[in-house]
Amino acid sequence: MFEGLRFKHWSHEQDADGIVVLSFDRAGSSVNTFAREVLDELDEIVERLSFEAPKGLIIRSGKRAGFIAGADISEFEGYAESGTVLDAISFGQRVLQGLARLRCPTVAAIHGHCMGGGTELALACRYRVASRDPSTRIGLPEVKLGIFPGWGGSARLHYLVGAPKALEFMLGGRPASADFARSIGLVDAVSAPESLLERARELVRRPPTRALSQRLLAWSTNTWPARQILAPIVRKQTAAKARPEHYPAPFALIETWRRGGNLKQRLKNEARAVAKLAQTPTARNLIRVFFLQERLKGLGGGIEHGIGNVHVIGAGIMGGDIAAWAALRGFNVTLQDREQKYIDPALTRARELFEKRLKSEDRIKPALARLNSDVEGKGVAAADLVIEAIYENAEAKEALYRKAEADMKADALLATNTSSIPLDELRVAVARPARFLGLHYFNPVALMPLVEIVRHDQLDAANEKRALAFCKAIDKLPVPVKGTPGFLVNRILMPYMLEAVRMYGEGVPGPVLDKVAKKFGMPMGPIELADTVGLDVAASVGKELSEFLKLEIPQGMESLLASGKRGKKDGEGFYRWENGKPVKPEVDPRYAAASDVEDRMILPMLNEAVACLHDGVVDDADLCDAGVIFGTGFAPFRGGPIQHIRDIGAGILKQRLKSLEARYGARFAPRDGWDSEALANKPGKI
């Protein structure tokens, strides 16, 4: 069948029953991704099999971990730049359609991550079996790149699992476990990892029959009347989460499905729609965000962190959740506070986190065992990393360092979770400042991916690398920042929040301010954000930064604090909170906000991003964009504040700042750095 042929990325073997096992092991790569030369080889293999069909074909990964991560995004970005996306998509469709047409049973044997093009290959197979292993995750996350599945994924999945489940799966972009995939009919069987190949052979020998209920669901939800009824409903639901002008891909996916047709027409419509989306600024910027994320992940690679035991001092919301997250990720953690009653709420939250993430008791129990209360602080002596997470008071923190450091191991790291106090000030209380640094997490710890690695002038570079590796080990994205007030994220975020509070005090309704910010693309409006963070925390950070940034704390926040209202945590701040959600007052429909409300909120944020870049708070513009996106949720479709400045034009935005300065005062004066070459227009890639 393949006599005389050798492939670079694929290997094959045929058993005594005539079943061919095709293994994908991309050369020179730790993960399997589809590049053009990989597809060229698969095309040749499929063509050979079409002439001489075996008893069955099983496709599996030759890597130790992971099935197929999807398409090679770097290569896809090149197609977008050259305008050849449609040709590339059409070729990929043709190869997988050739696989789908083979006359023998075909089975995808999935173990580990199976994403994007990997899932589309699995859909082109007649059957799918997945290992029941925590690492096995099956997904079609293309909407996160500003496109949707283009190699037949959207053309096939609806007709396999039914339109409602298919749309939910692709629009959300979240991967599924093997068991969930089995429950919706995405895979036909699950097995233990060690018996995966044998289970795949069983599917070849005894092909399963899909349940009648599944076949009826797939048919009934894809008829022409069903598509015309369901599409507007799903479009409305999607519009409540994403604006079509910001994120066109979900709406294009819905419309492509609504149009329907036979498989040939669906594939054609899919290819055209995805090729069009690939040329949009949103896709360009979301692909940029993907590479920014990969860069941050890579910062901690190839380094031994040498950390097994973590000791956290301060069991409040931040400290308790930092401790829980480290335990979740496999570290032994001791959590210290003045009394057990301050630690107990953190342990309760930790159990809730473990139950949500780990599901089964046999996995929850070991995680709970890794997290232990430690009122007396005995864990300091055994810790490889001590994290201070007490309230924002420099004197209290410095006293803590002097006490803790006396008991610490010589090679242990000492970190602070301070959100704004300069580390050049705090490190004077540390006997060995070379091992002292900031690990600034964001609230809520379990959801926010970023950790700022905060430097100071005496930090040892090797210890910074250990901290980067630790962040990688706990699945966080680290960004190294200079230890000046507010570091990167809070320094950029605070002018935005304070200006919004100032406008609130001027009489602009909170819901209006929040709506304008969300229209720009922020995940949460500034008034709701201030309540969520806590007005006490926001005021504390604001006071720390006010002199440095030459900003004033607006009276609206001060008066609320004076009345004891701290926001979401107390049930009342700018808004009243019920069941964790803000109750926003109705706005008079005749109210019209001033035309410069957006500029007054957003431009101070951009202004400070420019200043951070100029002042060397981060090493380059890409790290600035990455930190702000992953630390604040800054409109990902805009590619980050610096990329947004490039897209609009630095000169245009600088002039708008000058106009605001003339109207409202010196706080809008353009900061140093607006004439930097880093702000020049350039493609949104790193």
C-alpha positions, 0 to 999 in steps of 0.5 A: 500500500505504501511500499517505497514511501516514507513520510516526514510527519506520518508513520503507518503500520498494518496489523494482521486484520488489515487495519492501518494505524496512522500516527501523526508526529510532526517533526521538529515540534513538541505538539502536533499542528497542521502545516501545509507540508503535513497536509500535503503528506496526509493528502497523498496518504488518503489518495493511496488509501482511496485506491487500496482501502484497508479493513479500517483506518485508525488515526492517532497521535505519535506524541506522548501527550496531545492528539492535534492542537489544530492548525499552525497559527503562524502559517495561517497568519501568513495566508491572511497577510498574503490574501490566500486564506481561501485557497488554504482553507479549500485545500484543507477541506479537500484533504479532509473530505478525501478522508471522509470519503474513504470506503473503509471505517475510519476512527480518530483515537483521541488522547490529550488536547484535540483542538481546531483542525484536530477536531475537524479531522476527527469529524471527518472520520466515521467514528471517534474514541477518546481517552477518559483522561483529564488531559483529553479536551476536545474543542473548536476554539476558532471564534477566539481567533476571530474566525470559525471552523473552516475545514468542515467543522461547522459543516459537519458538527451540526449534523452530527450532534444537532444544531443547538449543541453544535452552536453552543460548542462552537460559539463558546469555544470551550473544550469538552472532556471525553465524557461530555463529548460522549454525552452529546454524541461528539465521540462514539466511545470512551476508554482508559488511555492504555486501551484506547487503540484496542477500543478503536480497533473494536469500532472498526470491527464492530461499527456502532449504530447511533441512537435513533434519538440522536439521529432524529435530533440531528435531522430535525434541528437542521431542517430549513424551517428549524434553521430559520426559527433557531438562527434569530434566537441564537443570534439574539442570545449571542448579541447579549454577550458580544457586539457583532461590530466587535466580534463578527465571527459568531454571527457569521457562523450562525448565518452560514449555518442558517443558509444550510444546503448539502455538504458541498454547498455548506463547505463552500459557504464555510470557506468563503465566510472564514476567508472573509473573516480572516481579513478583518481587524478583529481576526488580525488582533485576536491572532495577535493576542494568541501570540502574546499569550504564547509569548507569556507562556514561554517566559517560564519555559525551560527553567526549574523553579525548585518550589514544592512548598508554598507559604501564604501569609494573609488569608483574606480574599486574595491571600486565601485564593492564591493559596487555594490556586497553588494547592489546586495546581499541585503545590503543598501550601500552608496558609497563615493568619492571626486566628483560625477564624480568619483562615476558615472562610478561605478553606471554604472557598478553596473547597468550592473551587476544587469541587468546581474544577476537579469534580470527583472526590478522589481528585478533590480530597488530595487537593484539600490535603495539600492546603493546610491552615497554619496560625503559628506560621510554622510552614515558613521554615519549610517553604520554598516560596513565601507569599505575603498577601496582607493589607496595603500598608508598607510598615506592616509589610516590612515588619512581616518581612523582618519576622518571616525572613529570620525563619526562611530557608536560604534559597527560598523566595520571598514575594509580596502581592502588593498591588501598588507599593513600590518594591524599591521601598519595601525591599529595604526591610529585607535582609536578602533583597536579591530573593525578594520580588512581587507576585501580583495576582488579580481578583478573582485569582481563579479567573484572571490569568495574569500575574505581574512579576515585579522587579526592583533594583536588587532582584537577582535575575535567576530568582526572577526566572524561578518566579516565571517558571512558578507562574507557568507551573500554576497555569498563570501568564507572567509579565515582568514589570518595573516596581514603580507605583501601580506597576503596569496594570493598576497604573494604566487602569486607575486613571480610567476608573478615577475619571469615570468616578469623577464623571459620576460625581458630575451627574453622569449615571453609572449605567451610562458610563458602564454602557459606554465602556462596554461599547468600546469593548471593556468586559465590565464598566468602570463603575461596576468594576470599582464596586467589584474590586472594592471601593476601599481597595480602589481608594487605597491604590488610588491614594498610592498612585495619586501623587505619582500620577498627579491625580485626585481621588474624586469626592464621590468615592471618598463620600461612599467610603465615609459612609461605610459602603465598600461595594460588592463585598458589603452589598452596596457601593455605587450600586446595590448588589443582590446575589452577586449582581449589581442592581443598576438604576433606570436611566431617564430615556431622555438623558443624553451623555456628552459626546466626549464621555468615551474619550474622557475614560479611554484616553487616560488609559491609553495615555498611561500605557504610553507613559509606561512604555516610555518609562520602561515599566515593561520591556517592550510594547507587546508585553504592555499590550499583553499585560493590559489585555490579560490583566484588565480584559482590555478589548481583545479585538483591539489588540491592546492599548498600544496596538489600538493607538497604532491603528487609530494613529498616535497623532490623532489620539494625542491631539484629542488628549490636548483638546481634553486638556484644554477643556478639563485640565492638566490631568489629560496632558499627553505624557512623554512617549507619544512621539515614540517609534513604538507607536508608529503604525505597523501590522498587528503581529509580534 
